[in-house]
């Protein structure tokens, strides 16, 4: 999205991001619930959604400041780097709790 120069590519990038977010939210919830005892699933689910709402509330505030200071192109590049860092952290830390379907 940071490298687009036409309206059509911008719309396509937005659609891909929307599909990715829909998948991410359900996958992130599944990852958050792995290893949680059955009797604590409700607490884990509510905690997940509390932090999701917290991110939705504070995210625009901080990202708006970054967009104002650097512009949208740099904002999207910074966020792409953040996604890569988060993926690496998950691969290093979170893989040991992968769900095994039997």
C-alpha positions as a printed NumPy array, in Angstrom:
array([[  0.   ,   0.   ,   0.   ],
       [  2.901,   2.343,   0.646],
       [  4.166,   1.994,  -2.92 ],
       [  0.91 ,   2.531,  -4.835],
       [  0.566,   5.219,  -7.471],
       [ -2.895,   4.464,  -8.918],
       [ -6.396,   4.216,  -7.52 ],
       [ -6.905,   0.632,  -8.684],
       [ -3.773,  -0.637,  -6.949],
       [ -4.793,   1.232,  -3.792],
       [ -8.202,  -0.469,  -3.822],
       [ -6.627,  -3.877,  -4.451],
       [ -4.165,  -3.348,  -1.595],
       [ -7.021,  -2.314,   0.7  ],
       [ -8.974,  -5.451,  -0.216],
       [ -5.973,  -7.666,   0.47 ],
       [ -5.364,  -5.943,   3.8  ],
       [ -9.032,  -6.397,   4.729],
       [ -8.931, -10.107,   3.926],
       [ -5.693, -10.451,   5.844],
       [ -7.135,  -8.723,   8.891],
       [-10.181, -10.985,   8.898],
       [ -7.921, -14.023,   8.879],
       [ -5.516, -12.518,  11.38 ],
       [ -8.151, -11.824,  14.   ],
       [ -9.427, -15.405,  14.095],
       [ -5.886, -16.859,  13.959],
       [ -4.694, -14.534,  16.726],
       [ -7.592, -15.596,  18.925],
       [ -6.793, -19.266,  18.302],
       [ -3.128, -18.644,  19.154],
       [ -4.138, -16.809,  22.335],
       [ -6.26 , -19.768,  23.451],
       [ -3.706, -22.506,  22.805],
       [ -2.644, -24.077,  26.066],
       [ -5.409, -22.46 ,  28.115],
       [ -7.31 , -24.889,  30.344],
       [-10.922, -25.43 ,  29.244],
       [-12.318, -23.794,  32.38 ],
       [-10.4  , -20.56 ,  31.624],
       [-11.313, -20.197,  27.925],
       [-13.866, -17.472,  28.715],
       [-11.333, -15.402,  30.648],
       [ -8.705, -15.841,  27.925],
       [-11.193, -14.844,  25.217],
       [-12.306, -11.741,  27.104],
       [ -8.686, -10.762,  27.76 ],
       [ -7.927, -11.152,  24.051],
       [-10.804,  -8.838,  23.098],
       [ -9.925,  -6.3  ,  25.808],
       [ -6.43 ,  -5.909,  24.352],
       [ -7.802,  -5.92 ,  20.795],
       [-10.111,  -3.018,  21.71 ],
       [ -7.228,  -1.315,  23.528],
       [ -5.188,  -1.507,  20.315],
       [ -8.097,  -0.164,  18.261],
       [ -8.362,   2.752,  20.664],
       [ -4.717,   3.749,  21.023],
       [ -3.498,   2.659,  17.596],
       [ -5.08 ,   5.515,  15.612],
       [ -3.778,   8.055,  18.111],
       [ -0.158,   6.946,  17.816],
       [ -0.316,   6.141,  14.11 ],
       [ -1.904,   9.517,  13.424],
       [  1.067,  11.219,  15.055],
       [  3.468,   9.169,  12.946],
       [  1.491,   9.94 ,   9.766],
       [  1.539,  13.648,  10.589],
       [  5.284,  13.658,  11.231],
       [  6.456,  11.399,   8.379],
       [  3.56 ,  10.954,   5.932],
       [  1.49 ,   7.926,   4.997],
       [  4.093,   6.294,   2.771],
       [  6.599,   6.119,   5.632],
       [  3.861,   5.077,   8.065],
       [  3.016,   2.041,   5.939],
       [  6.687,   1.13 ,   5.611],
       [  7.151,   1.372,   9.388],
       [  4.101,  -0.827,   9.953],
       [  5.357,  -3.378,   7.41 ],
       [  8.603,  -3.569,   9.37 ],
       [  6.628,  -3.994,  12.585],
       [  4.762,  -6.935,  11.041],
       [  8.07 ,  -8.576,  10.098],
       [  9.412,  -8.092,  13.637],
       [  6.203,  -9.54 ,  15.119],
       [  6.44 , -12.544,  12.782],
       [ 10.035, -13.18 ,  13.817],
       [  9.111, -12.939,  17.501],
       [  6.28 , -15.396,  16.966],
       [  8.565, -17.816,  15.166],
       [ 11.162, -17.568,  17.949],
       [  8.852, -17.534,  20.973],
       [  5.369, -18.69 ,  20.046],
       [  6.04 , -21.797,  17.97 ],
       [  6.532, -24.039,  20.974],
       [  2.837, -23.709,  21.797],
       [  1.544, -24.75 ,  18.357],
       [ -1.73 , -26.587,  18.245],
       [ -1.447, -30.239,  17.361],
       [ -4.632, -31.656,  15.834],
       [ -5.055, -35.352,  16.542]])
